[in-house]
Amino acid sequence: MSPIRVLLVDDHAILREGIRYLLSASGEVEVIGEAQDGIEALEMVERLKPDAVLMDIAMPRMNGIEATTELKKRHPDLPVLILSMYDSEEYVLPILRAGAAGYVLKRAAAQELVSALKAVTSGQVILHPDVARTVMDNLQEQGSGPGPGPAPRGAAEAQAQLAQLTEREREVLTLIAHGLTNQQIAERLFISIKTVQAHRANLMEKLDLHDAVELTKFAIKSGLLPLDEI
């Protein structure tokens, strides 16, 4: 199997060198280019055609949020994996809204990073547990209100939509939210990859969602993915 061709974007040269070494040592990832900011990243994507972009957030000239937004406009199918030291709401939520396919913290082990790159290039979403908790906390805050009363509107709507899914669709959605690839889901449920793809397409149509990141957010909001499983 050919290695994943990755463009590495970070403004710290020493850090880029270390990440390149770790990824190359795995034998599963090839760093085909390095950029020090979002402007360079946009140019290099056009020239190098990587399989994925590994992107920092805090960079000069054009930061990771701006670069990801523009990259997804130009290349909607190109997965962008964020590698950042920050797990706070001010960084996590904007970059996910920009279209990032995953978010890994810089304290993660090398194999975690390799696995995350493999996942996002397979169409999956990967969130570090601390990042997933940030998303969960935000969803809870959006729906919270003073005093007792009915379920928050956002959560209630999500639960109503969840009830409209078939049992198999809920199983597939749960596994997508856990970051499994189509192949892994097929093996887990003893069905074909084409069937998994059909269920994924049905989920996106029924829920009016467009990628694995949005499906994962829905799974959290609806209660399908409990906090202790994140």
Secondary structure, DSSP 8 states (H G I E B T S, - for coil): ---EEEEEE-S-HHHHHHHHHHHHHHSSEEEEEEESSHHHHHHHHHHH--SEEEE-S--SSS-HHHHHHHHHHH-TT--EEEEES--SHHHHHHHHHTT-SEEEETTS-HHHHHHHHHHHTTT--EE-HHHHHHHHHHHHHHH--SSS-S--HHHHHHHHHHHTS-HHHHHHHHHHHTT--HHHHHHHHT--HHHHHHHHHHHHHHHT--SHHHHHHHHHHTTSS-GGG-
